[in-house]
Amino acid sequence: MDEAALDERLRALAHPVRRRLVVDCLDAPRTAGYLVARAELAPASVSEHLKVLRKTGLLVLDRDGRFRRYRTDPAVVRATSHALAALVEAEAAAEAAHGGEREPSAQEEPEPPQEEPEPPGGRVGRPASGC
């Protein structure tokens, strides 16, 4: 799985309502009405969460006559889990190879240098502005 797909799936799973929807649809396909009742949210909100999960492939929409049922795709959940585990293992291996020090990734910004805290009453020996 490419990094962009993993990022998209992890963002989808970052929301607690979406995680709950994935779990609710794991053991059996569920109707939207059932999921709305379980989530205790407005139907439009649940619909938006379902849309995000469908887009990432975590949920699949099956149409059965006039019913729409959502089910979790266990293969996609497993692939996401394995990709995340591989990422963590690779990071741990890189850290071990560098003597326990982790190299910053390209996405991490270096921390700015910290300034010394200003003493109470302001800086000493510096004229006030406007003098």
C-alpha positions as CSV (number, residue, x, y, z in Angstrom):
1,M,0.0,0.0,0.0
2,D,1.4,3.4,-0.9
3,E,1.9,6.0,1.8
4,A,-0.9,8.3,0.5
5,A,-3.5,5.5,0.8
6,L,-2.3,4.6,4.3
7,D,-2.4,8.3,5.3
8,E,-6.0,8.6,4.0
9,R,-7.1,5.4,5.8
10,L,-5.5,6.5,9.1
11,R,-7.1,9.9,8.8
12,A,-10.5,8.2,8.3
13,L,-9.9,6.0,11.4
14,A,-8.7,8.9,13.5
15,H,-12.3,9.9,14.2
16,P,-14.0,7.9,17.0
17,V,-17.4,7.8,15.2
18,R,-15.8,6.3,12.1
19,R,-13.9,3.7,14.1
20,R,-17.2,2.8,15.7
21,L,-18.9,2.4,12.3
22,V,-16.1,0.1,11.1
23,V,-16.5,-2.1,14.2
24,D,-20.3,-2.1,14.0
25,C,-20.2,-3.3,10.4
26,L,-17.5,-5.9,11.0
27,D,-19.7,-8.9,12.1
28,A,-22.7,-8.2,9.8
29,P,-23.8,-5.8,7.1
30,R,-25.8,-2.9,8.7
31,T,-28.4,-0.5,7.3
32,A,-27.8,3.3,7.4
33,G,-30.8,3.5,9.8
34,Y,-29.2,1.1,12.2
35,L,-25.9,3.0,12.1
36,V,-27.6,6.3,12.7
37,A,-29.4,4.9,15.7
38,R,-26.2,3.5,17.1
39,A,-24.2,6.7,16.5
40,E,-26.8,8.9,18.0
41,L,-26.0,11.6,15.5
42,A,-27.9,13.4,12.8
43,P,-28.4,11.2,9.6
44,A,-26.5,13.7,7.6
45,S,-23.5,13.5,9.9
46,V,-23.5,9.7,9.8
47,S,-23.9,9.8,6.0
48,E,-20.8,12.0,5.7
49,H,-18.8,9.6,7.9
50,L,-20.0,6.6,5.8
51,K,-18.9,8.5,2.7
52,V,-15.4,9.0,4.0
53,L,-15.1,5.3,5.0
54,R,-16.4,4.1,1.6
55,K,-14.0,6.4,-0.2
56,T,-11.1,4.7,1.7
57,G,-12.4,1.2,1.0
58,L,-12.8,0.5,4.7
59,L,-16.6,0.1,4.2
60,V,-18.4,-1.3,1.3
61,L,-22.0,-0.4,0.3
62,D,-24.1,-3.3,-0.9
63,R,-27.5,-2.6,-2.4
64,D,-30.2,-5.2,-1.8
65,G,-33.5,-4.1,-3.4
66,R,-34.4,-0.9,-1.6
67,F,-32.0,-1.5,1.3
68,R,-28.5,-0.3,1.4
69,R,-26.2,-2.2,3.8
70,Y,-22.7,-1.3,4.8
71,R,-20.1,-3.8,5.6
72,T,-16.5,-3.6,6.7
73,D,-13.9,-4.9,4.3
74,P,-11.7,-7.0,6.5
75,A,-9.0,-7.3,3.8
76,V,-8.7,-3.5,3.7
77,V,-8.6,-3.3,7.5
78,R,-5.9,-6.0,7.6
79,A,-3.9,-4.3,4.9
80,T,-4.0,-1.0,6.8
81,S,-3.0,-2.7,10.0
82,H,0.0,-4.5,8.3
83,A,1.1,-1.3,6.5
84,L,1.1,0.6,9.8
85,A,3.0,-2.2,11.6
86,A,5.6,-2.3,8.8
87,L,6.0,1.5,9.1
88,V,6.5,1.2,12.9
89,E,9.0,-1.7,12.5
90,A,11.0,0.2,9.8
91,E,11.1,3.2,12.1
92,A,12.3,1.1,15.0
93,A,14.9,-0.6,12.8
94,A,16.2,2.8,11.6
95,E,16.3,4.0,15.2
96,A,18.3,0.9,16.3
97,A,20.7,1.4,13.4
98,H,21.5,4.9,14.6
99,G,22.3,4.0,18.2
100,G,18.8,4.6,19.5
101,E,18.6,8.1,18.1
102,R,15.8,8.7,15.6
103,E,16.5,10.7,12.6
104,P,13.8,13.4,11.8
105,S,11.6,12.4,8.9
106,A,11.2,14.8,5.9
107,Q,7.7,15.7,7.3
108,E,9.0,16.8,10.7
109,E,10.2,20.3,11.2
110,P,13.2,20.9,13.4
111,E,12.3,22.5,16.8
112,P,13.2,26.2,16.9
113,P,15.9,27.2,19.3
114,Q,14.5,28.1,22.7
115,E,15.0,31.6,24.0
116,E,15.9,32.2,27.6
117,P,12.9,33.4,29.6
118,E,12.7,37.1,30.4
119,P,13.4,37.9,34.0
120,P,10.5,39.5,36.0
121,G,10.4,43.2,35.4
122,G,11.8,43.0,31.9
123,R,15.3,42.8,30.6
124,V,18.0,44.6,32.6
125,G,20.4,47.0,31.0
126,R,18.3,47.6,27.9
127,P,16.8,51.1,27.4
128,A,13.0,51.2,27.1
129,S,11.7,51.7,23.6
130,G,11.1,55.3,22.6
131,C,14.0,56.7,24.6
